[in-house]
């Protein structure tokens, strides 16, 4: 049975496909070739694999001209995060930054990014190992809902995997990987993508096909994802700017950022803890957090996959709207325990300042270099440095998450699983998203807070603190 979200994705794909066919470079002669594969193409002595290679070379030449390259451009060094461990089994693949994990989107789903422009020439990369690395990365997140963003720019004849590799990759990504994939965004699709789609059509299930969404320009991603969370290679950004300029007959004007709107009198999302306290008659625990935690504590502690599953996006938006208008919310009426769970994560993610504050970000990043026997003590020291209001709210939340973890035999959410979900919602860097290398220390710190809640928070007890 298809979920409402699947249905919305399906209708959106239809719209995107029409937009792609009308606005992208797919010409009528190529569409005719594809539709008459067994006739015209084979009659000309050209199979689909040869056609794919031909179209890729065309794309490569067009991209080269558009980008003003005299030859194949060098890869930009991967920036951000500490150096990779040379002993990591996938070091030789991971060092290129082809696959990145960029935190959560607005609805609590992990964003996994694949950037073709970071793929070195084929003779420098073991594609079989690339597939194993991709599976290794996804294995950490596929139990939860997730999103794939595929940046197609930069795929060239010199670095592309073979079609047999692509076929094996699709077969190896079995139901375990596909069931919780909510969308696959293909950014800057070309004729080559259309040929590939035709080649693999017999293999691709109808349900999976409806999750594929074509995106012609980076600006369109803003309609679907938290754009600031994305890790976009500089090469892709530059190509997008030149592509837009070529399509519109001139350089695109820089987008004007509209002035921020003043918050509504009862605004709950996207405003500071201090604002919520002032508007909430001095209540230290924000209304959204109080109500979601209360409901989940009473009704959902044993719900399997709590905080791992997403919910209907339109329902989440509507509940946010109702909260911001000051209208009462009754989660019982929705009949889905995952809705308040997503609302809680969304509330944390939309705080202007992370709940753990930006001031302790560097300290959290260094938790991994602390001797394992001293990490809980170090966590306690870091947490005690939080401002009083933040400390009270953090303690309230972590106390609740500790309760959730105690029911992990039912809900499958132990401290480690909860940390993977909540870490990026509690702290993030002041600029840009948390990189792939920044996530492990964030998750480690969060896991320690949850698992050793009593030890971490026992030495600072405030007279006005509140617990679930």
Buried (B, 14 or more C-beta within 10 A) or exposed (E): EEEEBEEBBBEBBEEBBEBBEEEBBBEEEBEEBBEEBEEBBEEEEBEBBEBBBBBBEBBBEBBBEBBEEEEBBEBEEBEBBBEBEEEEEBEBBBBBBBBBBBBBBBBBBBBBBBBBBBBBEBEEBEBEBBBBBBBBBBEBBBBBBBBBBBBBBBBBEEBBBEBEBBEBBBEEBEEEBBEBBBBBBBBBBBBBBBBBBBBBEEEEEEEBBBBBBBBBBBEBBEEBBBBEBBBBBEBBEBBBBBBBEEBEEEEBEEEEEEEEEEBBEBBBBBBEBEBBBEBBEEEBBBBBBBBBBBBBEEEBBEBEBBBBBBBBBEBBEEBBEBBBEEEEBEBEEBEBBBBBBBBBBBBBBBBEBBBBBEBBBEBBBBBEEBEEEEBBBBBBEBBEEBEEBBBBBBBBBBBBBBBBBEBBEEBBBBBBBBBBBBBBBBBBBEEBBBBBBBBBBBBBBBBBBBBBBEEBBEEBEEEEBBEB
